[in-house]
Amino acid sequence: MKRALERLLANLFGLAFLGLSVLVTAETVLRKVFNISLQGAAELGGYALAIGSVIGFSLAVAGRNHIRVDVFHDRFPQRVQAFMNWLSAVALGLLALFLVGVCLRVITKTIEYGSTAQTPWATPLVIPQSVWYAALWVFAGYAVFYAARASWLYFSGRREQLLAEFHPKSAKEELSEELENLAQRSGGTEGNGR
């Protein structure tokens, strides 16, 4: 289930930016060759970046890919490392909930004022903001789940398991994952070619 949701999010992320790149390319060609504009590529680009970044946040939480300054992390005693890992998971969960709250206030004001985009399309802003809000809830769901898991491990005294699941990824781990992904893609390519 978790893998399926992550794959869905990754595919949505990829499709959104692939579609955006096609639109921007078409807009550029039409402007240069025919002096015609599609009127809205920049607007859609802004929406795609806002929503795509939140999808990226969710994927980063699930894959432990959020950047943390970990220069000294491995030099601390394991008890301190466990505390730092727990604290970072809880802080990220709280940040995600804060962002959901801020976004809700933005949408409330948008509805109250009937705000529209200042573009030729005059898109009612509640539409892209609602998608953004839904994506923020997915991010918050991931972040809060991991914060709860880290808290349970920390307060039940399972610090070794907490360290295993929540420590910053080392360069070796990242390399190993990339090599594993490469092997899967290569294997999948060979299987499709037969």
SELUM-988185 format. One record per residue (C-alpha): residue in three letters; y, x, z. Coordinates in Angstrom, 2 decimals. Layout:
% SELUM-988185
residuo:ala, yy:Y, xx:X, zz:Z
...
% end
This chain:
% SELUM-988185
residuo:met, yy:0.00, xx:0.00, zz:0.00
residuo:lys, yy:2.44, xx:2.76, zz:0.98
residuo:arg, yy:1.64, xx:4.77, zz:-2.16
residuo:ala, yy:2.02, xx:1.67, zz:-4.34
residuo:leu, yy:5.46, xx:0.90, zz:-2.88
residuo:glu, yy:6.56, xx:4.52, zz:-3.32
residuo:arg, yy:5.32, xx:4.52, zz:-6.92
residuo:leu, yy:7.16, xx:1.23, zz:-7.57
residuo:leu, yy:10.38, xx:2.65, zz:-6.11
residuo:ala, yy:10.03, xx:5.86, zz:-8.11
residuo:asn, yy:9.42, xx:3.90, zz:-11.31
residuo:leu, yy:12.43, xx:1.65, zz:-10.68
residuo:phe, yy:14.55, xx:4.75, zz:-10.01
residuo:gly, yy:13.35, xx:6.39, zz:-13.23
residuo:leu, yy:13.74, xx:3.27, zz:-15.37
residuo:ala, yy:17.25, xx:2.61, zz:-14.09
residuo:phe, yy:18.45, xx:6.08, zz:-15.00
residuo:leu, yy:16.51, xx:6.19, zz:-18.27
residuo:gly, yy:18.16, xx:2.90, zz:-19.26
residuo:leu, yy:21.53, xx:4.21, zz:-18.15
residuo:ser, yy:21.12, xx:7.37, zz:-20.21
residuo:val, yy:20.26, xx:5.29, zz:-23.31
residuo:leu, yy:23.32, xx:3.10, zz:-22.71
residuo:val, yy:25.64, xx:6.09, zz:-22.24
residuo:thr, yy:24.23, xx:7.75, zz:-25.36
residuo:ala, yy:24.74, xx:4.56, zz:-27.40
residuo:glu, yy:28.27, xx:4.18, zz:-25.99
residuo:thr, yy:29.11, xx:7.79, zz:-26.90
residuo:val, yy:27.73, xx:7.53, zz:-30.44
residuo:leu, yy:29.40, xx:4.18, zz:-31.08
residuo:arg, yy:32.76, xx:5.49, zz:-29.86
residuo:lys, yy:32.62, xx:8.72, zz:-31.86
residuo:val, yy:31.17, xx:7.33, zz:-35.09
residuo:phe, yy:32.38, xx:3.71, zz:-35.26
residuo:asn, yy:35.28, xx:3.69, zz:-32.76
residuo:ile, yy:33.59, xx:0.80, zz:-30.90
residuo:ser, yy:33.01, xx:0.57, zz:-27.15
residuo:leu, yy:30.27, xx:-1.38, zz:-25.37
residuo:gln, yy:32.71, xx:-2.07, zz:-22.52
residuo:gly, yy:30.70, xx:-1.58, zz:-19.38
residuo:ala, yy:28.70, xx:1.63, zz:-19.47
residuo:ala, yy:30.82, xx:3.12, zz:-16.68
residuo:glu, yy:30.50, xx:-0.05, zz:-14.59
residuo:leu, yy:26.71, xx:-0.12, zz:-14.96
residuo:gly, yy:26.61, xx:3.62, zz:-14.24
residuo:gly, yy:28.35, xx:3.08, zz:-10.91
residuo:tyr, yy:25.93, xx:0.33, zz:-9.95
residuo:ala, yy:22.93, xx:2.43, zz:-10.99
residuo:leu, yy:24.16, xx:5.39, zz:-8.94
residuo:ala, yy:24.75, xx:3.27, zz:-5.83
residuo:ile, yy:21.38, xx:1.54, zz:-6.00
residuo:gly, yy:19.48, xx:4.57, zz:-7.28
residuo:ser, yy:20.76, xx:6.76, zz:-4.47
residuo:val, yy:19.44, xx:4.32, zz:-1.87
residuo:ile, yy:16.07, xx:4.22, zz:-3.61
residuo:gly, yy:16.13, xx:8.02, zz:-3.48
residuo:phe, yy:16.85, xx:7.85, zz:0.27
residuo:ser, yy:13.73, xx:5.71, zz:0.75
residuo:leu, yy:11.56, xx:8.07, zz:-1.25
residuo:ala, yy:12.96, xx:11.04, zz:0.65
residuo:val, yy:12.10, xx:9.45, zz:4.00
residuo:ala, yy:8.56, xx:8.62, zz:2.88
residuo:gly, yy:8.00, xx:12.13, zz:1.55
residuo:arg, yy:9.74, xx:14.03, zz:4.39
residuo:asn, yy:12.17, xx:15.41, zz:1.84
residuo:his, yy:15.45, xx:14.87, zz:3.66
residuo:ile, yy:17.18, xx:18.19, zz:4.04
residuo:arg, yy:17.52, xx:19.49, zz:7.57
residuo:val, yy:18.98, xx:22.78, zz:8.60
residuo:asp, yy:15.82, xx:24.39, zz:9.93
residuo:val, yy:16.71, xx:28.07, zz:10.08
residuo:phe, yy:15.90, xx:28.24, zz:13.78
residuo:his, yy:13.46, xx:25.32, zz:14.01
residuo:asp, yy:10.26, xx:27.40, zz:13.92
residuo:arg, yy:11.65, xx:29.87, zz:16.46
residuo:phe, yy:12.01, xx:27.26, zz:19.20
residuo:pro, yy:9.16, xx:26.40, zz:21.57
residuo:gln, yy:6.96, xx:23.54, zz:20.37
residuo:arg, yy:8.37, xx:21.21, zz:23.01
residuo:val, yy:11.90, xx:21.74, zz:21.64
residuo:gln, yy:10.66, xx:21.40, zz:18.05
residuo:ala, yy:8.99, xx:18.10, zz:18.92
residuo:phe, yy:12.22, xx:16.83, zz:20.52
residuo:met, yy:14.27, xx:17.89, zz:17.49
residuo:asn, yy:11.83, xx:16.18, zz:15.11
residuo:trp, yy:11.90, xx:13.00, zz:17.21
residuo:leu, yy:15.69, xx:13.10, zz:17.42
residuo:ser, yy:16.09, xx:13.55, zz:13.65
residuo:ala, yy:13.76, xx:10.60, zz:12.93
residuo:val, yy:15.61, xx:8.35, zz:15.39
residuo:ala, yy:19.03, xx:9.47, zz:14.11
residuo:leu, yy:18.01, xx:8.68, zz:10.52
residuo:gly, yy:16.73, xx:5.26, zz:11.57
residuo:leu, yy:20.02, xx:4.51, zz:13.36
residuo:leu, yy:22.01, xx:5.73, zz:10.35
residuo:ala, yy:20.02, xx:3.44, zz:8.06
residuo:leu, yy:20.69, xx:0.43, zz:10.32
residuo:phe, yy:24.39, xx:1.37, zz:10.48
residuo:leu, yy:24.54, xx:1.46, zz:6.65
residuo:val, yy:22.89, xx:-1.97, zz:6.45
residuo:gly, yy:25.53, xx:-3.31, zz:8.85
residuo:val, yy:28.39, xx:-1.78, zz:6.87
residuo:cys, yy:27.00, xx:-3.14, zz:3.62
residuo:leu, yy:26.70, xx:-6.62, zz:5.14
residuo:arg, yy:30.39, xx:-6.49, zz:6.12
residuo:val, yy:31.28, xx:-5.39, zz:2.58
residuo:ile, yy:29.33, xx:-8.28, zz:1.06
residuo:thr, yy:30.87, xx:-10.75, zz:3.52
residuo:lys, yy:34.37, xx:-9.65, zz:2.52
residuo:thr, yy:33.42, xx:-9.73, zz:-1.16
residuo:ile, yy:32.26, xx:-13.35, zz:-0.82
residuo:glu, yy:35.31, xx:-14.26, zz:1.27
residuo:tyr, yy:37.74, xx:-12.89, zz:-1.33
residuo:gly, yy:35.67, xx:-13.75, zz:-4.42
residuo:ser, yy:36.00, xx:-10.13, zz:-5.56
residuo:thr, yy:35.16, xx:-9.14, zz:-9.11
residuo:ala, yy:34.97, xx:-5.76, zz:-10.80
residuo:gln, yy:38.22, xx:-4.55, zz:-12.36
residuo:thr, yy:36.49, xx:-4.08, zz:-15.70
residuo:pro, yy:36.36, xx:-6.09, zz:-18.94
residuo:trp, yy:33.18, xx:-7.80, zz:-17.67
residuo:ala, yy:34.80, xx:-8.89, zz:-14.37
residuo:thr, yy:31.37, xx:-8.91, zz:-12.74
residuo:pro, yy:31.26, xx:-10.80, zz:-9.44
residuo:leu, yy:30.76, xx:-7.86, zz:-7.06
residuo:val, yy:28.42, xx:-9.84, zz:-4.85
residuo:ile, yy:25.68, xx:-9.40, zz:-7.50
residuo:pro, yy:25.41, xx:-5.57, zz:-7.53
residuo:gln, yy:26.24, xx:-5.41, zz:-3.83
residuo:ser, yy:23.34, xx:-7.75, zz:-3.04
residuo:val, yy:20.93, xx:-5.48, zz:-4.90
residuo:trp, yy:22.45, xx:-2.52, zz:-3.05
residuo:tyr, yy:21.98, xx:-4.40, zz:0.23
residuo:ala, yy:18.33, xx:-5.14, zz:-0.55
residuo:ala, yy:17.74, xx:-1.47, zz:-1.40
residuo:leu, yy:19.40, xx:-0.46, zz:1.88
residuo:trp, yy:16.97, xx:-2.74, zz:3.74
residuo:val, yy:14.05, xx:-0.94, zz:2.10
residuo:phe, yy:15.53, xx:2.39, zz:3.21
residuo:ala, yy:16.15, xx:1.02, zz:6.71
residuo:gly, yy:12.59, xx:-0.29, zz:6.84
residuo:tyr, yy:11.18, xx:3.13, zz:6.06
residuo:ala, yy:13.57, xx:4.93, zz:8.41
residuo:val, yy:13.03, xx:2.57, zz:11.34
residuo:phe, yy:9.25, xx:2.62, zz:10.86
residuo:tyr, yy:9.24, xx:6.43, zz:10.95
residuo:ala, yy:11.61, xx:6.47, zz:13.93
residuo:ala, yy:9.29, xx:4.11, zz:15.81
residuo:arg, yy:6.26, xx:6.21, zz:14.87
residuo:ala, yy:7.99, xx:9.40, zz:16.01
residuo:ser, yy:9.05, xx:7.72, zz:19.27
residuo:trp, yy:5.53, xx:6.50, zz:19.95
residuo:leu, yy:4.09, xx:9.97, zz:19.33
residuo:tyr, yy:6.79, xx:11.67, zz:21.40
residuo:phe, yy:6.63, xx:9.39, zz:24.42
residuo:ser, yy:2.83, xx:9.15, zz:24.43
residuo:gly, yy:2.66, xx:12.94, zz:24.69
residuo:arg, yy:1.18, xx:13.53, zz:21.21
residuo:arg, yy:3.60, xx:16.30, zz:20.43
residuo:glu, yy:1.21, xx:18.25, zz:18.18
residuo:gln, yy:0.72, xx:15.20, zz:16.00
residuo:leu, yy:4.50, xx:14.64, zz:16.02
residuo:leu, yy:4.99, xx:18.23, zz:14.86
residuo:ala, yy:2.40, xx:17.80, zz:12.13
residuo:glu, yy:3.91, xx:14.58, zz:10.77
residuo:phe, yy:7.64, xx:15.13, zz:11.26
residuo:his, yy:8.43, xx:18.84, zz:11.01
residuo:pro, yy:10.62, xx:20.00, zz:8.13
residuo:lys, yy:8.60, xx:20.91, zz:5.08
residuo:ser, yy:8.08, xx:24.61, zz:4.63
residuo:ala, yy:8.46, xx:26.31, zz:1.27
residuo:lys, yy:4.66, xx:26.72, zz:1.17
residuo:glu, yy:4.13, xx:22.98, zz:1.70
residuo:glu, yy:6.62, xx:22.12, zz:-1.05
residuo:leu, yy:4.99, xx:24.61, zz:-3.44
residuo:ser, yy:1.54, xx:23.25, zz:-2.61
residuo:glu, yy:2.69, xx:19.67, zz:-3.30
residuo:glu, yy:4.26, xx:20.66, zz:-6.61
residuo:leu, yy:1.11, xx:22.50, zz:-7.70
residuo:glu, yy:-1.01, xx:19.50, zz:-6.70
residuo:asn, yy:1.28, xx:17.16, zz:-8.68
residuo:leu, yy:1.12, xx:19.50, zz:-11.66
residuo:ala, yy:-2.68, xx:19.55, zz:-11.49
residuo:gln, yy:-2.76, xx:15.73, zz:-11.37
residuo:arg, yy:-0.41, xx:15.44, zz:-14.34
residuo:ser, yy:-2.39, xx:18.00, zz:-16.30
residuo:gly, yy:-5.64, xx:16.25, zz:-15.45
residuo:gly, yy:-4.18, xx:12.90, zz:-16.43
residuo:thr, yy:-2.92, xx:14.32, zz:-19.74
residuo:glu, yy:-6.30, xx:15.78, zz:-20.59
residuo:gly, yy:-8.03, xx:12.51, zz:-19.71
residuo:asn, yy:-5.68, xx:10.52, zz:-21.94
residuo:gly, yy:-6.14, xx:12.89, zz:-24.86
residuo:arg, yy:-9.90, xx:12.35, zz:-25.12
% end
